[in-house]
Amino acid sequence: MSEQLKQIFVPTDFSSASVAALQYAIYIGNRTNSHIHLVHFALRESLKEKNDTASAYKAKLRTLETRLDEMKNTSGAAFRITTEVITTNEPISGLIHDYGLKIGAELACIGTFGSDSKPNKFNLGNNTEKLVKSVDFPVLTCRDVKSPIQFKNFLLPIDLTKYTSEKVERIIRFAKGFDATIHLVAVSEFLEEFISSKTALEEKMEEAAETIRNHGLKCTTEMIRHDMVSNSILLYADEIDADLLVIMSHAENKFNQLIFGSRINKVISHSTIPVLSFRPEDEDSE
């Protein structure tokens, strides 16, 4: 992520989670002097019923445009928001990726429905886990607003993947804009310790902490041994009163999927605070 965000993309389905996503986008936009694109993707076949006239279809579009304008005008930051309704019959994840690239988005803020909602490829809140692994820009996901909105305590889980150094470098750039403390946590599973070294994980975390402190940011470290990595991360986030959880959303290999499951999905769907997800910049070239 660059030193200053320029374009923030907020897809919305008018849910409470989407409203929360807009509030976080405004907070970040105000701190970085960024422009916000508030966009609703409308399913064309739902808008245009079999016997609808052209005028009836246009009236439904105008209703959606009015709802977007109401979100904008009651947001407290209308001056930095533009709105757009896009009609489509395509699955939403690909549309979000393409629109974000078109506007040069450096961040998308998206509401998620969490772990209890039913899957639907056209539903925004049900697609966040897929989106964070497929789009080429960082994604902030949230279920609700943690009041007051502030980014003072970031939680960054550390692992032994080759992406850890990039994750640390990118969050340093982001955290400097908020004068945040970065809390590093390394969770060592008992089963994982047969495969990799607990000492190596501790060394990786201390190396990351030194890098962060050398950039003038405050940093803490914590090592946890537990068989449920995602649960441990979320419990520790609550313990330190974290405002933002940061993850690297790289694709897991089949071996890790088989043994450990998808930790990223669990963290995003169960977190009560916003989750900022980065994709590794070199993943597509592998």
Buried (B, 14 or more C-beta within 10 A) or exposed (E): BEEEBBBBBBBBBBBEBBBBBBBBBBBBBEEBEBBBBBBBBBBEEEBBEEEEEEEEBEEBBEEBBEBBBEBBEEBEBBEBBEBEBEBBEBBBBBBBBEBBEEBEBBBBBBBBBBEEEEEEEBBBBBBBBBBBBBBEBBBBBBBBBBEEBEBBBBBBBBBBBEBBEBBBEBBBEBBEBBEBBBBBBBBBBEEBEEEEEBEEBBEBBBBBBEBBEEBEBBBBBBBBEBEBBBBBBBEBBEEBEBBBBBBBBBBBEEEBEEEBBBBBBBBBBBBBBBBBBBBBEEBEEE
